[in-house]
Amino acid sequence: MFEQLESTEERFCEIGEKLGQPAVLADQEQFKNLMREHKSLSELVEKYREYKAACRNERDALEIIESKPERELRDMADEELSQARADIERLTAELNILLLPRDKNDEKSVIVEIRGGAGGEEAALFAASLYRMYSMYAEHRGWKTEVLNINETELGGIKEISFMIEGEGAYSRLKYESGVHRVQRVPETEASGRIHTSTVTVAVLPEAEDVEVHINPDDLKIDTFRSSGAGGQHINKTDSAIRVTHLPTGLVVECQDERSQYKNKDKAMRVLRSRLYEMMQGEQDEKIAAERRSQVGTGDRSERIRTYNYPQGRVTDHRIGLTLYKIDSVLDGGLDEVIDPLITADRAEKLKSGGGL
């Protein structure tokens, strides 16, 4: 383990030297890749250097104590030894977390797909609430949101929506949102005040780049059709909407949000690429199913992960038994109070199965 940390520090220094070389500065692609790697290693290297400094402090304090100095100097050395050992314990725990295998998709932007499930119009209205929640969360974190495709209802609900959230580390936090979200509330149309239960499915896909997923143009069937929607400004009188079918897998992506056929095709291809990438990832995950079972659910869209109970003002995440009586705050984008405990639980499971320093 310490050999790994030493080699990581050496690589960090090597990259730092390369970043100052004229040949690297002239090659933007190489420079960008090295900067990304340098940044990904920086936190681990910084913590390792703090750990080595704490070990040196421990050795120095022990040397003073073993020399049997006067009481005042001995007391100072005892205090330094106690502090050094506390630092070593803390930094060891932090290094164990940083040494956990990283999800290679964590730094990517994401495509989020929300679909109304059981519950008809009430499910569609809650799908709109979830879209608002994720949009506000993205805004809080300084990420950019862009709608790729949306199918709305007459009452302001959303049957389905695909949207991009662009920002560093978006997938590392939002990957825990994939699954079935259940809502319990009294619909405005319910005269008797009876609580209804509806469901909405959420899928979070890491954005795939061209180099990660090769799509053969001959494998695509592309149709154009007239945009449709709830009415008014959503109606398009030209055949600008795009439907892309990937023939080998049967995946179908529609996009009609833009008035430009070219823009709709570009957005549809981004979604298709990410779905194919997720499919590839799923095949790999099946090979390491034992590891997946030991982690907090981060991808199964059929798994019921969370309940939003309006009458009680309660949000419950079923994977870790977390209950917050802050439904308004969560739906206004305060998702960190749910996501942070999920990340902590996921790390704890990995540490338990993977050991440490």
CORQUI-V338974 format. One record per pair of residues at least 4 apart in sequence whose C-alpha atoms are under 7 Angstrom apart, sorted by the first residue. I is the first residue (numbers start at 1). GAP is how many residues later the second one is. Records with the same first field share a line. If there is no record, write none. Layout:
BEGIN
I->GAP ; GAP
END
This chain:
BEGIN
1->4 ; 356
2->4
3->4
4->4
5->4
6->4
7->4
8->4
9->4 ; 36
10->4
11->4
12->4 ; 26 ; 29
13->4
14->4
15->4 ; 19 ; 23
18->6
19->5 ; 6 ; 12
21->4
22->4
23->4
24->6 ; 7
25->6
27->4
28->4
29->4
30->4
31->4
32->4
33->4
34->4
35->4
36->4
37->4
38->4
41->4
42->4
43->4
44->4 ; 51 ; 54
45->4
46->4
47->4 ; 44 ; 48
48->4
49->4
50->4
51->4 ; 37 ; 40
52->4
53->4
54->4 ; 30 ; 33 ; 34
55->4 ; 29 ; 33
56->4
57->4 ; 27
58->4 ; 23 ; 26 ; 27
59->4
60->4
61->4 ; 16 ; 19 ; 20
62->4
63->4
64->5 ; 13
65->4 ; 9 ; 12
69->4 ; 5
70->4
71->4
72->4
73->4
74->4
75->4
76->4
77->4
78->4
79->4
80->4
81->4
82->4
83->4
84->4
85->4
86->4
87->4
88->4
89->4
90->4
91->4
92->4 ; 265
93->4
94->4
95->4
96->4 ; 260 ; 261
97->250
105->66 ; 101
106->63 ; 65 ; 66
107->61 ; 62 ; 63 ; 64 ; 65
108->60 ; 61 ; 62 ; 63 ; 98 ; 99
109->56 ; 57 ; 58 ; 59 ; 60 ; 61 ; 62 ; 97 ; 98
110->54 ; 55 ; 56 ; 60 ; 61 ; 94 ; 95 ; 96 ; 97
111->51 ; 52 ; 53 ; 54 ; 93 ; 94 ; 95 ; 96
112->50 ; 51 ; 52 ; 91 ; 92 ; 93
113->48 ; 49 ; 50 ; 89 ; 90 ; 91
114->13 ; 46 ; 47 ; 48 ; 86 ; 87 ; 88 ; 89
115->12 ; 44 ; 45 ; 46 ; 85 ; 86 ; 87
116->7 ; 8 ; 11 ; 43 ; 44 ; 83 ; 84 ; 85
117->6 ; 82 ; 83 ; 84
118->5 ; 80 ; 81
119->4 ; 79 ; 80
120->4
121->4 ; 36
122->4 ; 65 ; 76
123->4 ; 75 ; 76 ; 77
124->4 ; 33 ; 34 ; 35
125->4 ; 31 ; 32 ; 33
126->4
127->4 ; 30 ; 31 ; 73
128->4 ; 29 ; 30
129->4
130->4
131->4
132->4
133->4 ; 198 ; 199 ; 200
134->4 ; 199
135->4 ; 10
136->4 ; 196 ; 197
137->4 ; 196 ; 197 ; 198
138->4 ; 5 ; 6 ; 7
139->4 ; 5
143->22 ; 23 ; 24
144->21 ; 22 ; 23
145->18 ; 19 ; 20 ; 21
146->17 ; 18 ; 19
147->15 ; 16 ; 17
148->14 ; 15 ; 16 ; 107 ; 109 ; 119
149->12 ; 13 ; 14 ; 106 ; 107 ; 108
150->10 ; 11 ; 12 ; 107
151->7 ; 8 ; 9 ; 10 ; 78
152->4 ; 5 ; 6 ; 7 ; 77 ; 78
153->4 ; 5 ; 6 ; 77
154->76
166->4
169->4
170->4
171->4 ; 35
173->166
174->30
175->29 ; 123 ; 124
176->121 ; 122
177->25 ; 27
178->24 ; 25 ; 26 ; 120 ; 121 ; 122 ; 123
179->22 ; 23 ; 24 ; 120 ; 121 ; 122 ; 123 ; 124 ; 125 ; 126
180->19 ; 20 ; 21 ; 22 ; 121 ; 122 ; 123 ; 124 ; 125
181->18 ; 19 ; 20 ; 123 ; 124 ; 125 ; 126
182->15 ; 16 ; 17 ; 18 ; 124 ; 125 ; 126
183->14 ; 15 ; 16 ; 124 ; 125 ; 126
184->11 ; 12 ; 13 ; 14 ; 124 ; 125 ; 126
185->10 ; 11 ; 12 ; 124 ; 125 ; 126
186->4 ; 7 ; 8 ; 9 ; 10
190->4
201->100
202->99
203->98
205->69 ; 70 ; 73
206->68
207->67
208->4 ; 5 ; 65 ; 66 ; 69
209->4
210->4
213->60 ; 64
219->27 ; 28 ; 29
220->24 ; 25 ; 26 ; 27
221->23 ; 24 ; 25 ; 26
222->21 ; 22 ; 23
223->19 ; 20 ; 21
224->15 ; 16 ; 17 ; 18 ; 19
225->14 ; 15 ; 16 ; 17
226->10 ; 11 ; 12 ; 13 ; 14 ; 15
227->8 ; 9 ; 12 ; 13 ; 14 ; 29
228->6 ; 7 ; 8
229->5 ; 6
230->4
231->4
240->16 ; 19 ; 20 ; 21
241->14 ; 15 ; 20 ; 23
242->12 ; 13 ; 14 ; 19 ; 22 ; 23
243->9 ; 10 ; 11 ; 12
244->8 ; 9 ; 10 ; 24
245->5 ; 6 ; 7 ; 8
246->4 ; 5 ; 6
253->15 ; 19
254->14
255->9 ; 12 ; 13
256->8
257->7
258->5 ; 6
260->4
261->4
262->4
263->4
264->4
265->4
266->4
267->4
268->4
269->4
270->4
271->4
272->4
273->4
274->4
275->4
276->4
277->4
278->4
279->4
280->4
281->4
282->4
285->4
288->4
289->4
290->4
291->4
294->55
295->51 ; 54 ; 55
296->23 ; 49 ; 50
305->12 ; 13 ; 14
306->10 ; 11 ; 12
307->8 ; 9 ; 10
308->6 ; 7 ; 8 ; 19
309->4 ; 5 ; 6
310->4
313->12 ; 13 ; 14
314->9 ; 10 ; 11 ; 12 ; 13
315->8 ; 9 ; 10 ; 11 ; 12
316->5 ; 6 ; 7 ; 8
317->4 ; 5 ; 6
318->4
326->4
327->4
328->4
329->4 ; 5
330->4 ; 5
335->4
336->4
338->4
339->4
340->4
341->4
342->4
343->4
344->4
345->4
346->4
347->4
348->4
349->4
350->4
351->4 ; 5
END
